Amino acid sequence: MKRLVCLTVLFIMLICCAAAGSEEKMAFVFEDSIPREYLKQAENGGRVEAVEYASRDYLAGDGSETVKKALVYLPEGYSAENRYDVLILCHGIGGDEHEWGFSKPDSEGKNILDNLIRKGEARPMIVVMPNGRSTVRFTDKSMNNMQSFYVFGQELRNDLLPWIDAHYATYGSDTPGDLKASRNHRFMAGLSMGGMQTINIGLCECPDLFSAFGAFSAAPTTYTADEINVRLKQFPDEEIRYFYSLCGLQDNLYFAGSGAAKELPAHCGRFTEENWHWQERAGGHDFNIWYLGLYNFARLLGSLE
C-alpha cells in the first residue's frame, strides 16, 4: 500500500512538473531594455550582402522599369541546404536600406540578431532591408517623394519577395509562384514610416504574405484601429500569428500614430492577449526604442510555434 501511495505521489509530481514546464515555455516577456551582452559584436556572426533586383515605378503606375537596392542579412552558418524564415525590415522617412545600420562594421542591430541566434533565443532567419520607396526616384529622400512609401505593397508582392525566394534558401523557395504557401515563415517590421508600412501594407494589404508584424514608433499616417478592422475583413481566413507594437512615451507626434495598435483589441476581434502586445516605455523617436523593438520582435518570432 505504501508503495502504491509513493508511486501515485511521484506520478502527480511528474504531471505538475510537466505542466509547469509547459507554462514556462509558453510565457514570453517583452523586455524594457536590451542586456548589454547582446549589443557586443559576436565573433563569426552572420554576413550582410548588398543586392539589386528589377522593379517598376508603382507610384507613377506607368510601367517604368528600375533596379532597386536592398541589404540582406544571412545568419551565421547559412546554408543553401536549409530553409530560413524571412523578415522584411523597413526604414523611416529619411532613411534607406542602410538606416538599420547592418552595413556598419560594428552594427548594433546585426549584433542583436547574431547574439540572439547564437544563444538560441531567435531562430536563424534572413533579414531583408529594402528601400521602401516604390518609384524610379527611390534615392530621393525629400518629403516630395513621401507618397512612394504607400505603394510599396505592389513591389513586395510582384518583385522583392519572388526575387528573395528565387535567390535564397527560404521556405518560399519550395513553392515558386505561391507566396501564400510560405506566409507562416515570413514576417514584416519597421521603424517610423516603416512601422506605418508594416501596418498599412503588411497587415492590411498583405496578410496573405506575412503572418507576424512588428511596428516601432509607427508614423501618424498609420490607419486607425477601426480602419485596420475594416481592411482585415477582406482577409477572413488569414491567421494573424502576432502583432507587436512599441513606442516611446516622449515621442509626442508618433505616439499618436502608434496608438492605433494600442486600441486594436477593442475594435477588432482578430486581436487578443494571445496574439497582440502593445508596449510603451520612456523614450523618444530614436534607435533606443527601435533596437529594443527589433530585440523583442526577433525573440518573439523564436517563440512562435
C-alpha positions in Angstrom: 0.0 0.0 0.0 2.8 2.4 0.9 4.5 1.6 -2.4 1.3 2.4 -4.3 1.0 5.8 -2.4 4.6 6.7 -3.3 4.1 5.9 -6.9 0.9 7.9 -7.0 2.6 10.9 -5.4 5.5 10.6 -7.9 3.1 10.4 -10.8 1.3 13.6 -9.6 4.6 15.4 -9.2 5.7 14.5 -12.7 2.5 15.8 -14.1 2.8 19.0 -12.2 6.4 19.5 -13.4 5.4 18.9 -17.0 2.6 21.4 -16.7 4.9 23.9 -15.1 7.5 23.4 -17.8 4.8 23.9 -20.5 3.6 27.1 -18.9 7.2 28.4 -18.6 7.7 27.6 -22.3 4.6 29.5 -23.3 5.3 32.6 -21.3 7.0 35.4 -23.1 8.3 38.6 -21.6 8.7 41.8 -23.6 11.8 43.4 -22.1 12.1 47.1 -21.4 15.9 47.2 -22.2 18.4 45.2 -24.1 21.1 43.4 -22.0 24.5 44.9 -22.9 25.9 41.5 -23.8 23.5 41.4 -26.8 25.0 44.6 -28.2 28.5 43.3 -28.3 30.0 42.2 -31.6 29.7 38.4 -32.0 32.7 36.6 -33.4 32.0 35.0 -36.8 28.4 36.2 -36.8 26.1 36.5 -39.8 27.0 38.3 -43.0 25.3 41.1 -44.9 25.0 41.3 -48.7 24.1 44.3 -50.9 21.7 43.1 -53.7 19.8 44.6 -56.6 16.6 43.4 -58.2 14.3 44.5 -61.0 11.2 46.5 -60.1 8.9 49.2 -61.5 7.7 52.7 -60.7 4.5 51.8 -58.8 4.0 55.5 -57.8 3.7 56.7 -61.4 2.0 53.4 -62.5 3.3 53.8 -66.0 5.3 50.6 -66.0 8.7 52.4 -65.9 11.4 49.9 -65.1 14.0 50.4 -62.4 16.6 48.5 -60.4 16.1 48.6 -56.6 18.7 48.0 -53.9 18.4 46.1 -50.6 20.6 44.7 -47.9 20.2 41.1 -46.9 21.4 39.6 -43.6 22.3 35.9 -43.6 22.6 34.2 -40.3 25.8 32.6 -39.1 26.1 29.1 -40.7 23.7 30.0 -43.5 23.5 27.1 -46.0 21.5 26.7 -49.2 20.7 23.2 -48.0 18.5 24.6 -45.2 15.3 26.7 -45.2 15.0 30.0 -43.4 12.3 32.4 -42.2 12.3 35.8 -43.8 11.9 39.2 -42.0 11.3 42.3 -44.2 12.7 45.2 -42.1 11.7 48.7 -43.2 13.3 52.1 -42.6 11.9 55.5 -41.8 11.0 58.5 -44.0 14.5 60.0 -44.2 16.4 56.7 -44.5 17.0 53.9 -47.0 18.2 50.3 -46.9 21.2 51.3 -44.8 19.2 53.0 -42.0 19.1 50.0 -39.7 23.0 50.1 -39.8 23.6 46.5 -40.7 26.3 47.5 -43.1 28.4 49.2 -40.4 31.5 47.4 -39.0 30.0 47.1 -35.5 26.3 47.2 -36.1 24.1 47.2 -33.0 21.2 45.8 -35.0 23.3 43.0 -36.5 24.9 42.3 -33.1 21.5 41.8 -31.6 20.5 39.2 -34.1 23.8 37.5 -34.1 23.7 37.1 -30.3 20.0 36.1 -30.2 20.5 33.4 -32.8 23.7 32.1 -31.3 22.1 31.8 -27.9 19.1 30.0 -29.4 16.7 32.8 -28.4 15.8 33.6 -32.1 15.6 31.2 -35.0 18.1 31.7 -37.8 16.4 34.0 -40.3 17.1 36.0 -43.4 16.5 39.7 -42.9 15.8 41.9 -45.9 16.2 45.6 -45.6 14.8 47.3 -48.8 14.4 50.8 -49.9 10.8 51.4 -49.2 10.1 54.0 -52.0 8.5 52.3 -54.9 9.5 54.7 -57.7 12.3 55.2 -60.1 13.3 58.2 -57.8 13.9 55.9 -54.8 17.0 57.8 -53.9 15.1 61.0 -53.4 14.6 61.3 -49.6 12.7 64.6 -49.7 9.1 65.0 -48.4 8.1 65.4 -52.1 8.7 61.7 -52.5 6.7 60.6 -49.5 3.8 59.1 -51.4 6.1 56.4 -52.9 6.1 54.7 -49.5 2.4 53.9 -49.8 2.5 51.8 -52.9 5.3 49.6 -51.6 3.0 46.6 -51.3 2.9 46.1 -55.0 6.7 46.0 -55.1 6.8 43.5 -52.3 4.3 41.2 -53.9 5.4 41.4 -57.5 9.2 41.9 -57.3 11.0 41.7 -54.0 9.6 38.6 -52.3 9.7 36.5 -55.5 13.3 37.6 -56.0 14.3 36.7 -52.5 12.7 33.3 -52.8 14.5 32.7 -56.1 17.9 33.6 -54.7 18.0 32.5 -51.1 17.1 29.4 -49.1 13.7 30.4 -47.9 10.6 28.3 -47.3 9.1 30.0 -50.4 11.9 28.5 -52.5 10.0 25.3 -52.5 6.7 26.8 -53.8 7.7 29.3 -56.5 4.8 31.4 -57.7 2.8 30.7 -54.5 3.8 33.3 -51.9 0.9 32.4 -49.6 2.1 28.9 -49.0 5.1 30.2 -47.0 3.4 33.1 -45.2 3.9 31.4 -41.8 7.7 31.8 -42.4 7.5 35.4 -43.4 7.3 38.5 -41.2 7.4 42.3 -41.5 8.6 45.0 -39.2 9.8 48.6 -39.4 10.5 51.9 -37.7 8.6 55.1 -38.1 7.4 55.3 -41.7 8.4 51.6 -41.9 6.1 51.0 -39.0 3.3 52.6 -41.0 4.2 50.3 -43.9 4.2 47.3 -41.7 0.6 48.1 -40.5 -1.0 49.8 -43.6 0.7 47.5 -46.1 1.9 44.3 -44.4 -1.0 43.8 -42.0 -3.8 45.4 -44.0 -2.9 44.7 -47.7 -0.6 41.6 -47.5 -1.7 39.3 -44.6 -1.7 36.6 -47.2 2.1 37.1 -47.5 3.1 37.8 -43.8 1.9 36.2 -40.6 3.5 38.4 -37.8 4.1 42.1 -37.6 6.3 44.5 -35.6 5.7 48.3 -35.7 8.1 50.6 -33.8 7.1 54.2 -33.5 4.6 54.0 -36.4 4.1 57.2 -38.3 1.0 59.3 -37.7 -0.4 58.3 -41.1 -0.9 54.8 -39.8 -4.5 53.6 -40.2 -6.8 53.9 -37.1 -7.9 50.8 -35.3 -11.3 51.0 -37.0 -9.7 51.2 -40.4 -7.5 48.2 -39.7 -10.5 46.2 -38.7 -12.4 47.1 -41.9 -9.4 46.2 -44.1 -8.7 42.9 -42.3 -12.3 41.8 -43.1 -11.1 41.3 -46.7 -8.8 38.5 -45.4 -11.0 36.5 -43.1 -9.0 33.3 -43.4 -5.5 34.6 -42.7 -4.4 33.9 -39.2 -2.5 36.8 -37.6 0.1 34.9 -35.6 1.2 38.1 -33.8 1.1 41.8 -33.8 3.6 43.7 -31.6 3.9 47.5 -31.4 6.2 49.7 -29.4 6.6 53.5 -28.9 8.4 55.9 -26.6 6.3 57.9 -24.2 8.1 61.1 -25.1 7.6 60.6 -28.8 4.7 63.0 -28.8 4.0 63.1 -32.6 4.5 59.4 -33.3 2.8 58.2 -30.2 -0.5 59.2 -31.7 0.2 57.1 -34.8 1.3 54.1 -32.8 -1.8 54.5 -30.6 -3.9 52.7 -33.2 -2.2 49.5 -32.2 -3.0 50.1 -28.5 -6.7 50.2 -29.3 -6.8 47.2 -31.7 -8.4 44.5 -29.4 -11.3 46.9 -28.6 -12.0 47.4 -32.3 -11.1 44.1 -33.9 -11.9 40.6 -32.7 -8.9 39.2 -34.5 -6.6 40.5 -31.7 -6.4 39.2 -28.2 -3.8 38.9 -25.5 -2.7 35.7 -27.3 -1.5 37.4 -30.5 -1.2 41.1 -29.7 1.0 43.2 -27.5 1.3 47.0 -27.0 4.4 48.3 -25.3 5.1 51.8 -24.2 8.2 52.9 -22.3 10.3 56.0 -21.6 12.0 57.2 -24.8 11.8 59.3 -27.9 11.8 58.8 -31.7 15.2 57.1 -31.9 17.1 53.8 -32.1 17.0 53.3 -28.3 13.4 52.4 -29.0 13.8 50.8 -32.4 16.6 48.4 -31.5 14.6 47.3 -28.5 11.7 46.7 -30.9 14.0 44.5 -33.0 15.3 42.7 -30.0 11.8 41.9 -28.7 10.4 41.0 -32.0 13.2 38.6 -33.0 12.8 36.9 -29.7 9.1 36.7 -30.1 9.4 35.1 -33.5 11.6 32.5 -32.0 8.9 31.6 -29.5 6.1 31.2 -32.1 5.0 27.6 -32.7 
